[in-house]
């Protein structure tokens, strides 16, 4: 499994998952109103205050293996956060 860490397909799949989860969260919030939960990944911020578009632009599949692995891990954490 560690061979998949940083793979282009995994990163793109996670980016898609985070985007889909964000859409679902926003859909629910539009029906129930705002919530004041802290972010799991960024506990100093409210979950609703995270700019997911900015985060998804930041964590992409680049050329450097270490950067790809870090992006992979952060994207997994964002799935949990959502």
C-alpha positions in Angstrom: 0.0 0.0 0.0 2.9 2.4 0.7 3.7 2.2 -3.0 0.4 4.1 -3.7 1.4 7.0 -1.5 1.8 10.0 -3.8 0.5 8.3 -6.9 -1.1 10.6 -9.5 -4.3 8.5 -9.6 -4.7 8.5 -5.9 -4.2 12.2 -5.6 -6.7 13.0 -8.3 -9.2 10.6 -6.8 -8.8 12.2 -3.4 -9.1 15.7 -4.9 -12.4 14.6 -6.5 -13.5 13.1 -3.2 -12.8 16.3 -1.2 -14.6 18.3 -3.8 -17.7 16.0 -3.7 -17.7 16.0 0.1 -17.5 19.8 0.2 -20.4 20.1 -2.2 -22.4 17.7 0.0 -21.5 19.7 3.2 -22.5 22.9 1.5 -25.8 21.4 0.4 -26.6 20.2 3.9 -25.6 23.6 5.4 -27.9 25.4 3.0 -30.8 23.4 4.4 -30.0 23.5 8.1 -28.1 26.8 8.4 -24.6 27.6 9.6 -22.8 25.5 12.1 -19.9 26.4 14.4 -17.7 23.3 14.4 -14.0 23.6 14.4 -12.0 22.0 11.6 -10.3 18.8 12.4 -7.3 19.6 10.2 -7.1 23.2 11.2 -8.4 23.5 14.7 -7.8 27.2 14.9 -10.5 27.7 12.2 -14.1 27.0 11.9 -14.8 24.2 9.4 -17.1 26.4 7.3 -14.3 29.0 7.0 -11.9 26.8 5.1 -11.4 27.9 1.5 -11.5 24.5 -0.1 -10.9 25.9 -3.6 -7.6 27.4 -2.3 -6.6 24.2 -0.6 -7.4 22.0 -3.6 -5.2 24.3 -5.7 -2.4 24.1 -3.3 -2.3 20.3 -2.9 -1.9 18.9 -6.4 0.2 16.2 -8.1 3.5 17.8 -8.9 6.8 16.4 -10.1 8.5 16.1 -6.7 7.8 12.8 -5.0 7.9 14.3 -1.5 5.5 17.0 -2.4 3.1 14.4 -4.0 3.3 12.3 -0.8 2.6 15.4 1.4 -0.3 16.3 -0.9 -1.7 12.8 -0.6 -1.6 12.8 3.2 -3.1 16.3 3.4 -5.9 15.3 1.0 -6.7 12.3 3.2 -6.9 14.6 6.2 -9.2 16.9 4.3 -11.5 13.9 3.6 -11.6 13.3 7.4 -12.1 17.0 8.0 -15.1 17.3 5.7 
